[in-house]
């Protein structure tokens, strides 16, 4: 699947003000042109893009200031629209983050079984991978919030087979 390209539309309405406990960066300088962008993705990725409890979408908002929502696709029930709202700069930053997240999800789903054995690209073990003998079920569903601190493997490359000689 080719990387999704955002479709940007310009709304000439003020979007500044409104600070609150969830106000993200860029709100001070975001008065002026507001825009929205739509990125169509496979519907199966929508939950993983939001993250458990909205952790991924909240992180994107905190880092970029762009609001992220997921809507049904107008014509195709197998697709969802990721809608990004903010300034052009915020949307560009957020769309890069969304594309990177989709790329990580797609590469995790495409990894061939039986690879790696916990060795990284430089021939060194991945950090903390010495004891990862089971795959993380939450990561495969897109809802693991532990990241590098997770006790379970996030792919075959981190998985260490227990083959201790007796």
Order of alpha helices (4+ residues) and beta strands (2+ residues): beta-beta-alpha-alpha-beta-beta-alpha-alpha
